[in-house]
Amino acid sequence: MERWDAIIVGAGPAGCAAGFDLATAGRAVLLLDKAEFPRHKACAGGLTRKSLRALRYSVAPVVRETVSAIVVERRSGEAATLTSRKAVCAMTVRQELDHFCWQQSVAAGAEFARIGAILGVEANREGVAVRTAEGEYRGRFLVAADGVHSRVRQLLYGDRPAWFRRGFALEARVVPANGHSRDLVFDFGSVRQGYGWVFPKGDHLNVGLGVYNDAGQEKLDRPRLEAYIRERFGEARAEHVTGQYLGFGAEAAPAAEERVFLVGDAGGFADALTGEGIHGAIASGQAAAEAIDGELRGRKRAQPAFGALTAQLRQDLQLSTSGSRWFYGNLDVGYRALTAPVFRTAVINAYANGTKIAALANAVRRFARLFAASA
Ligand SMILES: Cc1cc2nc3c(=O)[nH]c(=O)nc-3n(C[C@H](O)[C@H](O)[C@H](O)COP(=O)(O)OP(=O)(O)OC[C@H]3O[C@@H](n4cnc5c(N)ncnc54)[C@H](O)[C@@H]3O)c2cc1C
């Protein structure tokens, strides 16, 4: 039976990032997914500057628009525009982005197989095995990149491990009857513990609602999103309304099985402040690849290496989680601080670059406390 250096379950941004790096390093990589590509994924497809920087290749062929300004809204009529000299976010359609990334991984040498149900997963000191309806795959390492409902995580750690948290977001493809602006909008007046968004995609808009803290989650469903779209755009064609959970909590995840790495949404690498998950998926996937390749080269053991390689990311996520609880719990004050002229440039650049977003969230929190005390 063939024995792979690494088996990767899930070929979204996390799995493709891991697959690309391992294949480029000359490793025998098997990429498994239950879907054939291209496939749909509920997602607004916004790639911040930090996501673009993390990718090993240009995704220009699938970028529909780039934006350098963000409109943030609180209630109808209350809005501020944050601008940047550089592009802040590249707008893609996830079906196109994921297909493109999948093609890069396969071109780099990863072998792809479509699978049905995963019946079992085993991991021990010798290696890993994934048992599927079609047969068993054996390898030295396993990367679980199978998204928020990860079957691998479920089989190894139970349905909802204590450290794992979820958000939920719902999106639609919208074509307003009277044309549309090309603004990227975050609307903090539309839901509690999250925001509504409008992302321009050239010939259409991606419009959605998302909640990012478990506490006080409110029901988001198709009628709610359709009402929101009517409210904003009047007559508009809303298509492909789809929702999905997002996976948070990587910052609190304990060290996992010796030869298994949970990455992307499966490992809780989405950001609970912004709802951004593609960057965490790419970065954690690449970290798993580097850790695996390092052990195969006889360097450090992969599991502690993965911990070290994701330490900064997990620290940032920790700050985002506390920033999220404070920001969405104190939205009036938070919004005023976020849009204060002194912070506007820093806020938009922090969103785009990511590295300082959590630190900035804490600065905003301190500023808001002072502001509230002096009001
Ligand atoms: C509505 C919405 C809007 C969002 N907008 C943005 C945004 O604009 N920007 C951003 O950065 N993030 C956004 N996110 C978050 C982002 O979509 C996720 O964080 C990101 O897709 C995680 O990538 P991943 O590779 O971990 O998982 P996924 O992209 O979910 O990929 C998982 C893959 O695993 C496969 N899979 C699942 N189960 C199995 C199985 N049992 N066997 C085999 N294969 C399996 C799936 O078919 C899929 O291909 C949004 C999320 C939602 C829900």
The ligand as a MOL file (V3000), in Angstrom:
LIG
                    3D

  0  0  0     0  0            999 V3000
M  V30 BEGIN CTAB
M  V30 COUNTS 53 58 0 0 0
M  V30 BEGIN ATOM
M  V30 1 C -20.3750 33.8080 4.9210 0
M  V30 2 C -18.8950 33.8500 5.2200 0
M  V30 3 C -18.1290 34.8990 4.7490 0
M  V30 4 C -16.7380 34.9190 4.9870 0
M  V30 5 N -15.9950 35.9310 4.4400 0
M  V30 6 C -14.6430 35.9180 4.6000 0
M  V30 7 C -13.8290 36.8930 3.9500 0
M  V30 8 O -14.3110 37.7510 3.1900 0
M  V30 9 N -12.4850 36.8520 4.1640 0
M  V30 10 C -11.9160 35.9110 4.9640 0
M  V30 11 O -10.6870 35.9370 5.1510 0
M  V30 12 N -12.6660 34.9450 5.5760 0
M  V30 13 C -14.0030 34.9200 5.3940 0
M  V30 14 N -14.7510 33.9180 5.9600 0
M  V30 15 C -14.0730 32.8440 6.6990 0
M  V30 16 C -13.4610 31.8420 5.6970 0
M  V30 17 O -14.4290 31.4630 4.7520 0
M  V30 18 C -12.9310 30.5960 6.4130 0
M  V30 19 O -12.2690 30.9490 7.5760 0
M  V30 20 C -11.9850 29.8190 5.4860 0
M  V30 21 O -12.6650 29.3500 4.3630 0
M  V30 22 C -11.3290 28.6490 6.2180 0
M  V30 23 O -10.5760 27.9170 5.2860 0
M  V30 24 P -10.3140 26.3480 5.4910 0
M  V30 25 O -9.4160 25.9270 4.3950 0
M  V30 26 O -9.9300 26.0990 6.8810 0
M  V30 27 O -11.7510 25.6630 5.3450 0
M  V30 28 P -12.7690 25.6330 4.1210 0
M  V30 29 O -12.5460 26.7840 3.2320 0
M  V30 30 O -14.0960 25.4490 4.7280 0
M  V30 31 O -12.3520 24.3310 3.3150 0
M  V30 32 C -12.5700 23.0490 3.8680 0
M  V30 33 C -12.5150 22.0120 2.7550 0
M  V30 34 O -12.6510 20.7270 3.3670 0
M  V30 35 C -13.5570 19.9420 2.6220 0
M  V30 36 N -14.1640 18.9780 3.5470 0
M  V30 37 C -15.0200 19.2210 4.5560 0
M  V30 38 N -15.3470 18.0700 5.1760 0
M  V30 39 C -14.6880 17.0780 4.5310 0
M  V30 40 C -14.6400 15.6730 4.6970 0
M  V30 41 N -15.3340 15.0440 5.6570 0
M  V30 42 N -13.8710 14.9510 3.8450 0
M  V30 43 C -13.1730 15.5670 2.8710 0
M  V30 44 N -13.1860 16.9030 2.6620 0
M  V30 45 C -13.9330 17.6560 3.4870 0
M  V30 46 C -14.5530 20.9300 2.0400 0
M  V30 47 O -15.1850 20.4200 0.8840 0
M  V30 48 C -13.6330 22.1380 1.7510 0
M  V30 49 O -13.1200 22.0910 0.4410 0
M  V30 50 C -16.1360 33.8900 5.7460 0
M  V30 51 C -16.9210 32.8420 6.2490 0
M  V30 52 C -18.2890 32.8090 5.9820 0
M  V30 53 C -19.1160 31.6530 6.4990 0
M  V30 END ATOM
M  V30 BEGIN BOND
M  V30 1 1 1 2
M  V30 2 1 2 3
M  V30 3 2 2 52
M  V30 4 2 3 4
M  V30 5 1 4 5
M  V30 6 1 4 50
M  V30 7 2 5 6
M  V30 8 1 6 7
M  V30 9 1 6 13
M  V30 10 2 7 8
M  V30 11 1 7 9
M  V30 12 1 9 10
M  V30 13 2 10 11
M  V30 14 1 10 12
M  V30 15 2 12 13
M  V30 16 1 13 14
M  V30 17 1 14 15
M  V30 18 1 14 50
M  V30 19 1 15 16
M  V30 20 1 16 17
M  V30 21 1 16 18
M  V30 22 1 18 19
M  V30 23 1 18 20
M  V30 24 1 20 21
M  V30 25 1 20 22
M  V30 26 1 22 23
M  V30 27 1 23 24
M  V30 28 2 24 25
M  V30 29 1 24 26
M  V30 30 1 24 27
M  V30 31 1 27 28
M  V30 32 2 28 29
M  V30 33 1 28 30
M  V30 34 1 28 31
M  V30 35 1 31 32
M  V30 36 1 32 33
M  V30 37 1 33 34
M  V30 38 1 33 48
M  V30 39 1 34 35
M  V30 40 1 35 36
M  V30 41 1 35 46
M  V30 42 1 36 37
M  V30 43 1 36 45
M  V30 44 2 37 38
M  V30 45 1 38 39
M  V30 46 1 39 40
M  V30 47 2 39 45
M  V30 48 1 40 41
M  V30 49 2 40 42
M  V30 50 1 42 43
M  V30 51 2 43 44
M  V30 52 1 44 45
M  V30 53 1 46 47
M  V30 54 1 46 48
M  V30 55 1 48 49
M  V30 56 2 50 51
M  V30 57 1 51 52
M  V30 58 1 52 53
M  V30 END BOND
M  V30 END CTAB
M  END
